[in-house]
Amino acid sequence: MTNRRCFLKTMASLLAGAGIFPPESGAASAENTSPRKEAMFYRKTDGRSVQCRLCPRQCVIENRRRGFCRNRENRGGTLYSIVYGKPSTVDIGPIEKAPLYHFLPGHERLCLACASCNLRCKYCQNWHLSQKRIEDVRVFPHSPAAVVDRAVREGMTSISFTYTEPTVFYEYVLDISRLARARGMRTSIVSNGYINREPLVELLKVLDAVKIDLKGFSEAFYDDVSQATLAPVLETLQTVKEKNVWLEIVNLVVPSLNDRPDEIEAMCFWIAEKLGPETPIHFTRFFPNYKLTHLPATPLSTLESACEAADRAGLQYVYMGNVPGHAGNSTFCPSCRKLIIRRTHFSVVEKNMDGGTCGHCGHSIPGIWA
């Protein structure tokens, strides 16, 4: 092997180890390497207009225009996904970052995201991707098969669609997940839950785990902060549970906007009643970001009060996020109350489990453990 080839191989290895991947071999540009992909879940209306039926917005899209998500374009009466095969991020990260705490704890996942979103959250930490058009960001073309090959080659346990909203690159997620399942690879989505039931049910057939951001528990909050509505998200949560796909929920607690104790308590009782007390809930600390830089970080006492409300509602697995080192990062058995998974931020440092049961008392712990 020549010195140049050795150098290139070493650099590729270093980039892979850092979770930074180049486009698949031979890719010159997103437009040239990714064929047009007709979108699913839409209907033709009068003339050359179409109506998208993927998410609750039900966008009516004129010829050569795009929907609210910026990713679905009408071309002469046919709706296309313009981001299919064109991820803006392909990297590696711990599953705890999702966060999914009951889904093969401690494993690394291949993370993938395309540009844009179907919400406009004022606090989005990934706004540089989620609030941009595909033309405004760099893309790393990967066919669905190349994504799965990459995950297998890098020794990943799962593929996770995250950072932006998977709904807005739905067809790509679906095709990757189908291929991944055929090869024994697990998949998960980190989602805002703003999707219609029919496409959700189809996607759930090939997903192993779902994390939904339940951003608040009032229509007013969803309208003001995310330009969306709450009811479809609640329906999504119930559908995921109904279809027996592993579900965890995150609530980012934002000072003065969704931190009212009565709303948090109502949310916790709704989760316990509609989804079951075994559904994990993660209360996550807000830090100033994007359009809400004027607000303070969430006080620790507010998060602890939220956890207490969840306990009163009977929720059995209550977590605290963005507070590294806090006991709220870890999992405790609801039967014997002993520690079964100790975490420090995104790292699992101790496990006391026997398969899917508590290593101390044998109590069955819900989740995916093998």
C-alpha positions in Angstrom: 0.0 0.0 0.0 1.4 3.4 -1.0 1.9 6.1 1.6 -0.9 8.1 0.1 -3.3 5.2 0.4 -2.2 4.6 4.0 -2.8 8.2 4.8 -6.3 8.2 3.3 -7.3 5.0 5.1 -6.0 6.4 8.4 -8.0 9.7 7.9 -11.2 7.8 7.0 -10.8 5.7 10.2 -10.3 8.8 12.3 -13.3 10.5 10.8 -15.5 7.5 11.4 -14.2 7.3 15.0 -15.2 10.9 15.5 -18.7 10.2 14.1 -18.1 12.3 11.0 -18.8 10.6 7.7 -18.1 11.7 4.1 -20.7 11.1 1.3 -21.0 7.5 0.0 -18.4 6.6 -2.5 -18.7 8.3 -5.9 -21.2 11.0 -4.7 -20.6 14.3 -6.5 -23.7 16.2 -5.5 -27.1 15.6 -3.8 -29.0 16.4 -7.0 -27.0 14.0 -9.2 -26.9 11.0 -6.8 -30.4 10.9 -5.5 -33.3 10.2 -7.9 -36.6 12.0 -7.5 -38.8 10.2 -4.9 -42.5 10.6 -5.2 -44.0 11.4 -1.8 -46.5 9.2 -0.1 -49.8 10.3 1.5 -51.1 13.1 -0.7 -53.9 13.6 -3.2 -54.4 15.7 -6.3 -56.9 18.6 -6.0 -58.1 21.0 -8.7 -55.8 21.7 -11.6 -52.2 21.0 -10.7 -52.4 21.5 -7.0 -52.0 18.7 -4.4 -52.8 18.3 -0.8 -50.2 16.6 1.5 -51.7 14.3 4.0 -48.6 13.4 5.9 -49.0 15.7 8.9 -51.9 17.6 10.5 -51.1 20.7 8.5 -52.7 19.1 5.4 -50.9 21.6 3.1 -52.4 22.5 -0.2 -49.4 23.0 -2.5 -49.5 24.8 -5.8 -47.3 23.8 -8.7 -43.6 24.4 -8.1 -44.3 25.3 -4.5 -43.4 23.5 -1.2 -45.4 22.7 1.9 -44.8 24.2 5.4 -42.0 21.7 6.0 -40.0 22.9 3.0 -39.3 19.3 2.0 -42.2 18.3 -0.2 -42.5 20.0 -3.6 -45.3 19.9 -6.2 -43.9 19.4 -9.7 -46.7 19.4 -12.2 -49.2 17.7 -10.0 -46.9 15.1 -8.5 -45.6 15.6 -4.9 -41.9 14.8 -4.4 -39.7 14.5 -1.4 -36.7 16.7 -2.2 -34.5 15.5 0.6 -34.7 11.7 -0.1 -31.2 10.3 0.1 -29.8 13.7 1.1 -29.1 13.7 4.9 -27.5 16.8 6.4 -26.0 14.9 9.3 -24.7 11.3 9.6 -22.9 10.6 12.8 -22.6 8.4 15.9 -24.0 9.0 19.3 -25.2 7.2 22.5 -28.8 6.1 22.7 -29.0 7.9 26.0 -28.8 11.2 24.1 -32.1 10.5 22.4 -33.0 10.0 25.3 -34.2 6.4 25.2 -33.3 4.8 28.6 -35.1 1.5 28.2 -33.9 0.7 24.7 -30.7 -1.4 24.8 -29.0 1.0 27.3 -25.4 2.0 26.6 -25.4 1.2 22.9 -24.2 3.5 20.1 -26.4 4.3 17.2 -25.9 5.7 13.7 -27.7 9.1 13.8 -29.2 10.6 10.6 -31.1 13.8 9.9 -32.3 15.8 6.9 -32.9 19.5 6.8 -36.1 21.3 8.1 -39.1 20.5 10.2 -42.9 20.8 10.3 -42.8 22.8 13.5 -41.2 26.2 14.3 -40.1 25.8 17.9 -38.7 29.0 19.3 -36.2 27.2 21.5 -34.9 24.6 19.0 -31.4 23.6 19.8 -30.9 22.3 16.3 -32.3 25.3 14.5 -29.3 25.5 12.2 -30.7 22.3 10.6 -34.4 22.2 11.5 -35.2 25.8 10.4 -33.3 25.7 7.2 -34.1 24.6 3.6 -32.0 21.9 2.0 -30.4 24.5 -0.2 -29.1 26.2 3.0 -27.2 23.3 4.4 -24.6 20.8 3.4 -25.8 17.4 2.4 -24.0 14.0 2.5 -25.8 11.8 -0.1 -26.5 8.2 1.1 -28.9 5.8 -0.5 -31.0 3.8 2.1 -28.8 0.7 1.4 -25.7 2.8 2.0 -27.0 4.0 5.3 -27.6 0.4 6.5 -24.3 -0.7 5.1 -22.6 2.1 7.0 -24.3 1.1 10.3 -23.3 -2.5 9.9 -19.8 -1.7 8.9 -19.3 0.7 11.9 -20.7 -2.0 14.3 -23.7 0.0 15.3 -26.6 -1.6 17.2 -29.3 0.7 15.8 -30.1 3.6 13.4 -31.7 6.6 14.8 -33.6 9.4 12.9 -33.0 12.4 15.1 -31.8 16.1 15.4 -34.6 17.3 13.0 -38.1 15.9 12.5 -38.2 12.4 10.8 -41.7 13.1 9.5 -40.4 15.6 7.0 -38.1 12.9 5.4 -40.7 10.2 5.9 -40.1 8.1 2.7 -36.3 8.0 3.4 -36.9 6.9 7.0 -39.4 4.2 5.9 -37.1 2.7 3.3 -34.0 2.7 5.5 -36.0 1.1 8.4 -37.4 -1.6 6.1 -33.9 -2.5 4.9 -32.5 -2.3 8.5 -35.1 -4.7 9.8 -34.4 -7.2 7.0 -30.7 -7.2 8.2 -31.5 -7.4 11.9 -30.7 -3.8 12.6 -32.9 -1.9 15.1 -34.3 1.6 14.4 -35.8 4.4 16.4 -37.1 7.9 15.8 -36.8 11.1 17.9 -39.9 13.0 16.9 -42.3 15.8 17.7 -45.2 13.5 17.1 -46.8 15.8 14.6 -47.9 13.2 12.0 -51.2 11.8 10.8 -52.3 8.4 12.0 -52.1 6.5 8.6 -48.5 7.3 7.8 -47.6 6.8 11.5 -49.1 3.3 11.6 -47.2 2.3 8.4 -43.9 3.5 9.9 -44.4 1.8 13.2 -44.4 -1.5 11.5 -40.6 -1.2 11.0 -39.6 0.8 14.1 -38.4 -0.6 17.4 -38.5 2.5 19.6 -40.1 6.0 19.5 -39.2 9.0 21.6 -41.8 11.8 21.4 -41.3 15.4 22.6 -44.5 16.3 24.4 -43.6 20.0 24.4 -46.3 21.2 26.8 -49.9 20.4 27.8 -51.8 23.3 26.5 -53.0 24.4 23.1 -51.8 27.9 23.8 -48.2 26.8 24.4 -48.1 24.7 21.2 -49.6 27.6 19.2 -47.3 30.3 20.6 -44.0 28.3 20.8 -44.2 25.7 18.0 -46.9 27.0 15.6 -48.7 23.7 16.0 -51.5 22.1 18.0 -51.4 19.6 20.9 -54.3 17.2 20.0 -52.5 15.4 17.1 -49.4 14.8 19.4 -51.6 13.2 22.0 -53.2 11.0 19.3 -49.7 10.0 18.1 -48.7 9.0 21.7 -51.7 6.8 22.0 -51.2 5.2 18.5 -47.6 4.3 19.4 -48.7 2.7 22.6 -51.6 0.9 20.8 -49.2 -0.6 18.3 -46.9 -1.9 21.0 -43.8 0.0 19.9 -41.5 1.0 22.7 -42.3 4.6 23.7 -40.6 7.2 25.9 -41.6 10.9 26.4 -39.6 14.0 26.9 -40.9 17.3 28.3 -38.5 20.2 28.0 -39.5 22.5 30.9 -39.3 26.1 29.8 -39.5 28.8 32.6 -42.6 30.9 32.4 -44.0 29.1 29.3 -44.9 25.4 30.2 -43.7 25.1 33.8 -47.0 25.7 35.6 -47.4 22.9 38.3 -51.0 22.3 37.5 -50.3 21.7 33.8 -47.4 19.4 34.5 -49.5 17.4 37.0 -52.4 17.2 34.5 -49.9 15.9 31.8 -48.6 13.3 34.2 -52.0 12.0 35.1 -52.9 11.9 31.4 -49.8 9.8 30.6 -50.6 7.4 33.5 -54.2 7.0 32.4 -53.8 6.9 28.6 -50.4 5.3 28.1 -49.8 3.5 31.3 -47.7 4.1 34.5 -44.7 2.2 33.0 -44.2 4.8 30.3 -40.9 6.6 31.0 -41.1 10.4 31.2 -38.0 12.6 31.0 -38.2 16.2 32.3 -35.4 18.1 30.6 -33.7 21.3 31.6 -34.1 24.2 29.2 -31.1 26.4 28.3 -31.5 29.7 26.4 -31.4 29.0 22.7 -32.5 30.3 19.3 -35.4 32.8 19.8 -35.6 32.3 23.6 -32.2 33.5 24.7 -33.9 36.0 27.0 -35.2 33.3 29.3 -33.2 31.7 32.1 -32.2 28.1 32.4 -34.7 25.9 34.2 -34.1 25.9 37.9 -33.3 22.5 39.4 -36.1 22.9 41.9 -38.6 23.2 39.0 -37.5 19.9 37.5 -37.6 18.2 40.9 -41.1 19.4 41.4 -42.1 18.0 38.0 -40.6 14.7 39.0 -42.6 14.7 42.2 -45.8 15.4 40.2 -45.0 12.4 38.1 -44.6 10.3 41.2 -47.9 11.4 42.5 -49.5 10.4 39.2 -48.1 6.9 39.7 -45.5 7.0 36.9 -42.9 4.5 37.6 -39.9 5.6 35.5 -39.3 9.3 35.9 -36.1 10.9 34.7 -34.3 14.3 34.7 -32.3 15.4 31.6 -29.6 18.0 31.0 -28.5 17.7 34.7 -25.4 15.5 34.5 -24.6 13.5 37.7 -28.1 13.9 39.2 -29.8 10.8 40.5 -32.6 11.6 38.1 -30.4 10.3 35.3 -30.5 6.8 36.6 -33.1 4.0 36.7 -34.5 2.6 39.9 -36.7 -0.5 40.3 -40.2 0.6 41.2 -40.6 -2.6 43.3 -37.6 -2.7 45.6 -36.5 0.9 44.9 -32.9 -0.1 44.3 -30.6 1.2 41.6 -30.6 -0.9 38.5 -28.9 1.4 35.9 -26.6 4.2 36.9 -25.9 6.9 34.3 -23.8 10.0 34.2 -25.2 12.2 31.6 -25.1 10.1 28.4 -23.0 7.2 29.8 -24.1 4.0 31.5 -21.6 3.3 34.2 -23.4 0.5 36.2 -26.1 -2.1 35.5 -27.8 -4.3 38.0 -30.2 -6.2 35.7 -30.7 -9.8 34.8 -32.0 -9.6 31.2 -35.2 -7.5 31.5 -35.6 -7.9 35.3 -34.2 -6.1 38.3 -31.0 -7.7 39.5 -32.0 -7.3 43.1 -35.6 -8.5 43.3 -36.5 -9.9 39.9 -39.2 -7.4 39.1 -39.8 -7.2 35.3 -38.7 -3.8 33.9 -40.5 -2.8 30.6 -38.3 -1.9 27.6 -36.1 -3.6 25.0 -33.0 -5.2 26.7 -31.7 -7.6 24.1 
